[in-house]
Amino acid sequence: MVSAVGAIGIVVIVAVNTATAALATRFLRVRLETDWGTALYVALIVPVCELALTLVLSGVVGLGSNLGGPVAVLAAAILLPLALGVAFDFFWMPAPDEVELPDTL
């Protein structure tokens, strides 16, 4: 059974991983020229970053609780935040081409 502190720890891990996925997706969309390059890097690099963050937050910091197995951890701490972060960037944020930048010197 998950305690209240463990549930809050899981929510913190999901929130940190979601923010990481949204920021990494935005960074890659702004920097890369092709849509396929962005999709490829988001599918390959962002989950590795989320896995590293999950290992640090759940191991070193001690957040979260036992979810019962590696599939549950993968779904709750990697896939769900990845989907939320990418959806946040694609559906809520304007496209990088639509943003007007100020003139530079």
Biotite code that builds the C-alpha atoms (Angstrom):
import biotite.structure as struc

atoms = struc.array([
    struc.Atom([0.000, 0.000, 0.000], chain_id="A", res_id=1, res_name="MET", atom_name="CA", element="C"),
    struc.Atom([1.253, 3.450, -0.872], chain_id="A", res_id=2, res_name="VAL", atom_name="CA", element="C"),
    struc.Atom([1.537, 5.956, 1.959], chain_id="A", res_id=3, res_name="SER", atom_name="CA", element="C"),
    struc.Atom([0.693, 9.633, 1.597], chain_id="A", res_id=4, res_name="ALA", atom_name="CA", element="C"),
    struc.Atom([4.370, 10.585, 1.588], chain_id="A", res_id=5, res_name="VAL", atom_name="CA", element="C"),
    struc.Atom([5.097, 7.981, -1.097], chain_id="A", res_id=6, res_name="GLY", atom_name="CA", element="C"),
    struc.Atom([2.216, 9.234, -3.235], chain_id="A", res_id=7, res_name="ALA", atom_name="CA", element="C"),
    struc.Atom([3.464, 12.823, -2.940], chain_id="A", res_id=8, res_name="ILE", atom_name="CA", element="C"),
    struc.Atom([6.931, 11.623, -3.932], chain_id="A", res_id=9, res_name="GLY", atom_name="CA", element="C"),
    struc.Atom([5.510, 9.943, -7.035], chain_id="A", res_id=10, res_name="ILE", atom_name="CA", element="C"),
    struc.Atom([3.638, 13.131, -7.934], chain_id="A", res_id=11, res_name="VAL", atom_name="CA", element="C"),
    struc.Atom([6.870, 15.115, -7.570], chain_id="A", res_id=12, res_name="VAL", atom_name="CA", element="C"),
    struc.Atom([8.726, 12.658, -9.827], chain_id="A", res_id=13, res_name="ILE", atom_name="CA", element="C"),
    struc.Atom([5.959, 12.852, -12.446], chain_id="A", res_id=14, res_name="VAL", atom_name="CA", element="C"),
    struc.Atom([5.913, 16.661, -12.272], chain_id="A", res_id=15, res_name="ALA", atom_name="CA", element="C"),
    struc.Atom([9.703, 16.981, -12.621], chain_id="A", res_id=16, res_name="VAL", atom_name="CA", element="C"),
    struc.Atom([9.784, 14.511, -15.514], chain_id="A", res_id=17, res_name="ASN", atom_name="CA", element="C"),
    struc.Atom([6.856, 16.266, -17.236], chain_id="A", res_id=18, res_name="THR", atom_name="CA", element="C"),
    struc.Atom([8.606, 19.628, -16.989], chain_id="A", res_id=19, res_name="ALA", atom_name="CA", element="C"),
    struc.Atom([11.814, 18.060, -18.304], chain_id="A", res_id=20, res_name="THR", atom_name="CA", element="C"),
    struc.Atom([9.987, 16.504, -21.257], chain_id="A", res_id=21, res_name="ALA", atom_name="CA", element="C"),
    struc.Atom([8.218, 19.780, -22.112], chain_id="A", res_id=22, res_name="ALA", atom_name="CA", element="C"),
    struc.Atom([11.408, 21.833, -21.920], chain_id="A", res_id=23, res_name="LEU", atom_name="CA", element="C"),
    struc.Atom([13.475, 19.314, -23.871], chain_id="A", res_id=24, res_name="ALA", atom_name="CA", element="C"),
    struc.Atom([10.789, 19.066, -26.558], chain_id="A", res_id=25, res_name="THR", atom_name="CA", element="C"),
    struc.Atom([10.639, 22.856, -26.869], chain_id="A", res_id=26, res_name="ARG", atom_name="CA", element="C"),
    struc.Atom([14.434, 23.088, -27.043], chain_id="A", res_id=27, res_name="PHE", atom_name="CA", element="C"),
    struc.Atom([14.628, 20.433, -29.751], chain_id="A", res_id=28, res_name="LEU", atom_name="CA", element="C"),
    struc.Atom([11.762, 21.973, -31.749], chain_id="A", res_id=29, res_name="ARG", atom_name="CA", element="C"),
    struc.Atom([13.493, 25.348, -31.724], chain_id="A", res_id=30, res_name="VAL", atom_name="CA", element="C"),
    struc.Atom([16.970, 24.030, -32.548], chain_id="A", res_id=31, res_name="ARG", atom_name="CA", element="C"),
    struc.Atom([16.296, 21.324, -35.127], chain_id="A", res_id=32, res_name="LEU", atom_name="CA", element="C"),
    struc.Atom([15.192, 22.097, -38.676], chain_id="A", res_id=33, res_name="GLU", atom_name="CA", element="C"),
    struc.Atom([13.257, 18.904, -39.447], chain_id="A", res_id=34, res_name="THR", atom_name="CA", element="C"),
    struc.Atom([10.175, 17.443, -37.805], chain_id="A", res_id=35, res_name="ASP", atom_name="CA", element="C"),
    struc.Atom([11.602, 13.920, -38.051], chain_id="A", res_id=36, res_name="TRP", atom_name="CA", element="C"),
    struc.Atom([14.761, 14.956, -36.239], chain_id="A", res_id=37, res_name="GLY", atom_name="CA", element="C"),
    struc.Atom([12.729, 16.427, -33.412], chain_id="A", res_id=38, res_name="THR", atom_name="CA", element="C"),
    struc.Atom([10.544, 13.327, -33.151], chain_id="A", res_id=39, res_name="ALA", atom_name="CA", element="C"),
    struc.Atom([13.552, 11.020, -33.205], chain_id="A", res_id=40, res_name="LEU", atom_name="CA", element="C"),
    struc.Atom([15.447, 12.927, -30.523], chain_id="A", res_id=41, res_name="TYR", atom_name="CA", element="C"),
    struc.Atom([12.349, 13.288, -28.345], chain_id="A", res_id=42, res_name="VAL", atom_name="CA", element="C"),
    struc.Atom([11.708, 9.543, -28.601], chain_id="A", res_id=43, res_name="ALA", atom_name="CA", element="C"),
    struc.Atom([15.313, 8.576, -27.855], chain_id="A", res_id=44, res_name="LEU", atom_name="CA", element="C"),
    struc.Atom([16.950, 11.230, -25.682], chain_id="A", res_id=45, res_name="ILE", atom_name="CA", element="C"),
    struc.Atom([14.139, 12.542, -23.468], chain_id="A", res_id=46, res_name="VAL", atom_name="CA", element="C"),
    struc.Atom([13.246, 9.116, -21.967], chain_id="A", res_id=47, res_name="PRO", atom_name="CA", element="C"),
    struc.Atom([16.908, 8.576, -21.086], chain_id="A", res_id=48, res_name="VAL", atom_name="CA", element="C"),
    struc.Atom([16.965, 11.942, -19.286], chain_id="A", res_id=49, res_name="CYS", atom_name="CA", element="C"),
    struc.Atom([13.729, 11.045, -17.502], chain_id="A", res_id=50, res_name="GLU", atom_name="CA", element="C"),
    struc.Atom([15.137, 7.675, -16.474], chain_id="A", res_id=51, res_name="LEU", atom_name="CA", element="C"),
    struc.Atom([18.225, 9.370, -15.020], chain_id="A", res_id=52, res_name="ALA", atom_name="CA", element="C"),
    struc.Atom([16.048, 11.864, -13.142], chain_id="A", res_id=53, res_name="LEU", atom_name="CA", element="C"),
    struc.Atom([13.833, 9.066, -11.850], chain_id="A", res_id=54, res_name="THR", atom_name="CA", element="C"),
    struc.Atom([16.844, 7.122, -10.606], chain_id="A", res_id=55, res_name="LEU", atom_name="CA", element="C"),
    struc.Atom([18.224, 10.196, -8.848], chain_id="A", res_id=56, res_name="VAL", atom_name="CA", element="C"),
    struc.Atom([14.915, 11.293, -7.346], chain_id="A", res_id=57, res_name="LEU", atom_name="CA", element="C"),
    struc.Atom([13.815, 7.839, -6.228], chain_id="A", res_id=58, res_name="SER", atom_name="CA", element="C"),
    struc.Atom([17.229, 6.504, -5.225], chain_id="A", res_id=59, res_name="GLY", atom_name="CA", element="C"),
    struc.Atom([19.425, 9.312, -3.956], chain_id="A", res_id=60, res_name="VAL", atom_name="CA", element="C"),
    struc.Atom([16.709, 11.705, -2.779], chain_id="A", res_id=61, res_name="VAL", atom_name="CA", element="C"),
    struc.Atom([14.372, 8.905, -1.649], chain_id="A", res_id=62, res_name="GLY", atom_name="CA", element="C"),
    struc.Atom([11.104, 10.132, -3.172], chain_id="A", res_id=63, res_name="LEU", atom_name="CA", element="C"),
    struc.Atom([8.304, 7.817, -4.223], chain_id="A", res_id=64, res_name="GLY", atom_name="CA", element="C"),
    struc.Atom([7.329, 4.361, -3.120], chain_id="A", res_id=65, res_name="SER", atom_name="CA", element="C"),
    struc.Atom([7.292, 0.808, -4.424], chain_id="A", res_id=66, res_name="ASN", atom_name="CA", element="C"),
    struc.Atom([4.933, 0.690, -7.388], chain_id="A", res_id=67, res_name="LEU", atom_name="CA", element="C"),
    struc.Atom([5.055, -3.083, -7.645], chain_id="A", res_id=68, res_name="GLY", atom_name="CA", element="C"),
    struc.Atom([7.208, -3.669, -10.673], chain_id="A", res_id=69, res_name="GLY", atom_name="CA", element="C"),
    struc.Atom([9.343, -2.205, -13.432], chain_id="A", res_id=70, res_name="PRO", atom_name="CA", element="C"),
    struc.Atom([6.432, -1.899, -15.878], chain_id="A", res_id=71, res_name="VAL", atom_name="CA", element="C"),
    struc.Atom([4.482, 0.287, -13.451], chain_id="A", res_id=72, res_name="ALA", atom_name="CA", element="C"),
    struc.Atom([7.538, 2.470, -12.867], chain_id="A", res_id=73, res_name="VAL", atom_name="CA", element="C"),
    struc.Atom([8.122, 2.759, -16.610], chain_id="A", res_id=74, res_name="LEU", atom_name="CA", element="C"),
    struc.Atom([4.508, 3.740, -17.208], chain_id="A", res_id=75, res_name="ALA", atom_name="CA", element="C"),
    struc.Atom([4.140, 6.134, -14.269], chain_id="A", res_id=76, res_name="ALA", atom_name="CA", element="C"),
    struc.Atom([7.554, 7.788, -14.210], chain_id="A", res_id=77, res_name="ALA", atom_name="CA", element="C"),
    struc.Atom([8.658, 7.741, -17.867], chain_id="A", res_id=78, res_name="ILE", atom_name="CA", element="C"),
    struc.Atom([5.835, 7.268, -20.380], chain_id="A", res_id=79, res_name="LEU", atom_name="CA", element="C"),
    struc.Atom([3.117, 9.341, -18.684], chain_id="A", res_id=80, res_name="LEU", atom_name="CA", element="C"),
    struc.Atom([5.371, 12.396, -18.139], chain_id="A", res_id=81, res_name="PRO", atom_name="CA", element="C"),
    struc.Atom([6.778, 12.052, -21.667], chain_id="A", res_id=82, res_name="LEU", atom_name="CA", element="C"),
    struc.Atom([3.291, 12.069, -23.155], chain_id="A", res_id=83, res_name="ALA", atom_name="CA", element="C"),
    struc.Atom([2.171, 14.972, -20.948], chain_id="A", res_id=84, res_name="LEU", atom_name="CA", element="C"),
    struc.Atom([5.279, 17.050, -21.651], chain_id="A", res_id=85, res_name="GLY", atom_name="CA", element="C"),
    struc.Atom([5.164, 16.544, -25.411], chain_id="A", res_id=86, res_name="VAL", atom_name="CA", element="C"),
    struc.Atom([1.423, 17.249, -25.481], chain_id="A", res_id=87, res_name="ALA", atom_name="CA", element="C"),
    struc.Atom([1.965, 20.393, -23.416], chain_id="A", res_id=88, res_name="PHE", atom_name="CA", element="C"),
    struc.Atom([4.579, 21.673, -25.854], chain_id="A", res_id=89, res_name="ASP", atom_name="CA", element="C"),
    struc.Atom([2.725, 20.770, -29.038], chain_id="A", res_id=90, res_name="PHE", atom_name="CA", element="C"),
    struc.Atom([-0.806, 21.777, -28.052], chain_id="A", res_id=91, res_name="PHE", atom_name="CA", element="C"),
    struc.Atom([-0.406, 24.618, -25.587], chain_id="A", res_id=92, res_name="TRP", atom_name="CA", element="C"),
    struc.Atom([2.773, 26.415, -26.639], chain_id="A", res_id=93, res_name="MET", atom_name="CA", element="C"),
    struc.Atom([2.873, 28.246, -29.984], chain_id="A", res_id=94, res_name="PRO", atom_name="CA", element="C"),
    struc.Atom([4.942, 26.763, -32.771], chain_id="A", res_id=95, res_name="ALA", atom_name="CA", element="C"),
    struc.Atom([8.541, 28.050, -32.902], chain_id="A", res_id=96, res_name="PRO", atom_name="CA", element="C"),
    struc.Atom([7.875, 29.652, -36.300], chain_id="A", res_id=97, res_name="ASP", atom_name="CA", element="C"),
    struc.Atom([4.961, 31.697, -34.926], chain_id="A", res_id=98, res_name="GLU", atom_name="CA", element="C"),
    struc.Atom([6.946, 33.374, -32.152], chain_id="A", res_id=99, res_name="VAL", atom_name="CA", element="C"),
    struc.Atom([8.209, 36.846, -32.965], chain_id="A", res_id=100, res_name="GLU", atom_name="CA", element="C"),
    struc.Atom([11.655, 37.548, -31.621], chain_id="A", res_id=101, res_name="LEU", atom_name="CA", element="C"),
    struc.Atom([12.901, 41.055, -30.835], chain_id="A", res_id=102, res_name="PRO", atom_name="CA", element="C"),
    struc.Atom([15.462, 42.641, -33.141], chain_id="A", res_id=103, res_name="ASP", atom_name="CA", element="C"),
    struc.Atom([19.042, 42.108, -32.067], chain_id="A", res_id=104, res_name="THR", atom_name="CA", element="C"),
    struc.Atom([21.948, 44.446, -32.605], chain_id="A", res_id=105, res_name="LEU", atom_name="CA", element="C"),
])
